[in-house]
Structures are given as C-alpha cells and as structure tokens.
C-alpha cells in the first residue's frame, strides 16, 4: 500500500471510514508525547540509576535513548503504512493477521488498562501526604473523573490543558538548572564530566541501569494512537515519534547531568537517600521556597498530565479493537466532535475500580505495565520484518531487518530481567490472550461457514 496517499485515503484503503476528528498539528503531537513520557521522569529513579551504573547517569540515559530509539524507528515504519488508531494492535493485525493482532492488542491492554490506574494512585498518594485525613479513594475518584471530563471535550481542549501542564513542568526544570548554573558560577558546584564517564566505568553496570532508565522512554504507542487525529496522519506521527526520542534524550540528559554535578556520587545509601537523591540535589542548590514547589509539580502536575494522556490513549486502543469487533462494537461509538465517548467513560470506570482496589500494589502495577509495553514492542519489530522484508520485498536491510532484530533482542533481555512474579503474571496474561484469540478465531470461522452455507 502506498505511504504517499492523503491520511484519510489511506484509512479508507484499509477498510475504515474516518470517524475521529483529524485536528492535531505536529506541535500538538509533540506536546501529547512529552506529557505521556513525563519530562521529570528521571527525578524518581535518579538515585537508583546512579547506584546501578556506578555514578554515570548521563551515559545510562543516552544508551537507553539509543536502545529505545530502535523501537521508535519501527513505530515510524508501521505508522507510515497503517495510520490507524490501534497502534501496535492495528499494525500487527494488518501485517501478521487477525489472531496475532488480537494477541498484540491483548498484551498492550495490560499496559493500557493498568497505566491510568497506576497514575491515579500515584497522584492520590502525593496529595494524601498533604491532606492525610482525606481517604485516598476520594482523591482517586477526583483525578479519574477530572481526566474523563477533559477527554470528553476532545483532543483540542485536552492539548490546550496539556500545554499548560507541560509549561509548568519545563519551567520547574529550568529553574533547577538556573540554580545549578549559579552554583557553578559561584563555586559552590564544581564542573566535571563524571556523570557521563568515570575511570573504570563498567558496561555491565551501565546495562543494568539502562533497564531502569528505558522505562522513561516508554510511550511511543501513545503517540501512535493519534494516527487518525493527526493532520499529517502516519507520516506526522512517525516524525513526531523519532523527534521525541531526541528531545527526551537531551531533556533527561541535562537533568541528570545537573543533579550529577551537585551530588557527584557513585553510590547513595539504601532507602531514603537513594529514593530522594534528586530532591537532595534540589535542596542543595535551590532556595528553600522552591523545594515544596518542585515536589508538588513532580508528584502531582506531571503525573496528572500523564494520566490524562494515558486515559485518552487507552480509549483509542479500545475504540480501534471495538471497531474491528474483537471487543463489544458499542465501544467504538463517537460523538459529533469525533470523540470515542463510550470508550472514555468505560476506561474511567475501570480505572476508578482498579485504583481503589489496588492502591497498595504500586510496585506490582508498575512492573506489569512494563511487561505489557515491552512484550507488545517485540511484536512491533516482528511486524516490520514481515511487512517490509517478506511482503514488500524491501532491500533496506538496516531499517527493516537489522534494526527490528536488535530492537526485539534488547527488549527480550529487559523482559528477562523483570521479577519472577511479574513474568508469571505477564505470561499468564499472554496465555489468556492466546486462548481468547483461538476461541475468537473458531467462532469467526464458524460464523463465516454458517453464513456461506
């Protein structure tokens, strides 16, 4: 299929009538992606990355960008060919077939269903520290339904609110960087390249830390769910995906370089010293009034912004699967604004239930989100090989064979390093998806056979 057709023409060639509102310019795609990736993501894991890498966090984030960049390249290739809202579900369905597509959608659902609930819990925990007398469930309901209300207004309103939340995050990061700069100028902070490279740096240690830093780069699939709402279709989404990897590598690298200059540590003590390593750097160079501001922005604004985007992406994945009738067709209904309103309301309901029920299982939800995302990315790389090398007879061996093979291998290594319980639950989820796909295939074949007779 040609990748030079107008986006809606490509969509019609794939058998779909455009029903979402194609309204997002390229800049909105970047805003949406940055909110999902969370610009302040290194704050939470800075101490752990330093400990595992032996004090070279900048190197870790640059290597992680290169590793996850392989997945970004594969997302671009598939977005160009199949500009559909279902992300890896749609790509796999068209390249590998209906059954593998269902399995890919099932895997990414593990990420998409749990991500909004996880973010809701994290936001509720942050506010519970400020108002401990209020039950966390109340905060969870407020966050979920605030997100639902925003998403029901359509992507234009969501993006405008997102720009405000993104600006707050970037301004907070910028103020910290200014404080570090003043520290360098005044002699309180000493310049060095230690955060990037130290004598005796171990690549084995760096690789171990990359498995943590790579989580900050998960989110390509969120941008891909906007294929049917981006003005430039798959081409714009593909360019935005690659651009985001570069932007994040710079943004993350600058943050951890600044924090590394302040701390200049190769290891933090276990517990609070590790968990609050980045905050300690802020405490050291910034005025006292800024400390609570930084904490609230990171713990509340950044997480809520990501929640809104995750809610939107989950609804669009469900919309795409329902449109193909692998989920109840009612979930594919849209309103006059081109908003998948039924899916948005269902996601809000499920998120509220999960957030209240599993509010004390943050670590488990985090690892399962990672398992769902990384395993579906492995299928994405398989999509590229089958579609480009096998079906299209491409001779671009680097982009269409070597890159996806390396990308899949690095993801499989990361999956192998997850905790045993995560692998057990994740593989159990995969097994349930395979069984569901087989049952759906048998029912579809029976229905087709009955219709033919």
Secondary structure, DSSP 8 states (H G I E B T S, - for coil): --SSS-HHHHHHHTT----S---B-HHHHHHHHHHHH-TTTHHHHHHHHHHHHTS-HHHHHHHHHHHHHHHHHHHHHHHHH---TTTHHHHHHHHT-HHHHHHHHHHHHHHHHHHHHHHHHHHHHHHHHH-TTS-HHHHHHHHHHHHHHHHHT-HHHHHHHHHHHHHHHHHHHHHHHHHHHHHHHHTSS---STTT--TT--HHHHHHHHHHHGGGG--HHHHHTTTTTBTTHHHHHHHHHHHHHHHHHHHHHHHHHHHHHHH--S---TTHHHHTHHHHHHHHHS-HHHHHHHHHIIIIIHHHHHHHHHHHHHHHHHHHHHHTTSS-GGGG---TTS--HHHHHHHHHHHHHHHHHTTT-HHHHHHHHHHHHHHHHHHHHHHHIIIIIIIS----HIIIIIHHHHHHHHHHHHHHTS-HHHHHHHHHHHHHHHHHHHHHHHHHHHHHHHHH-
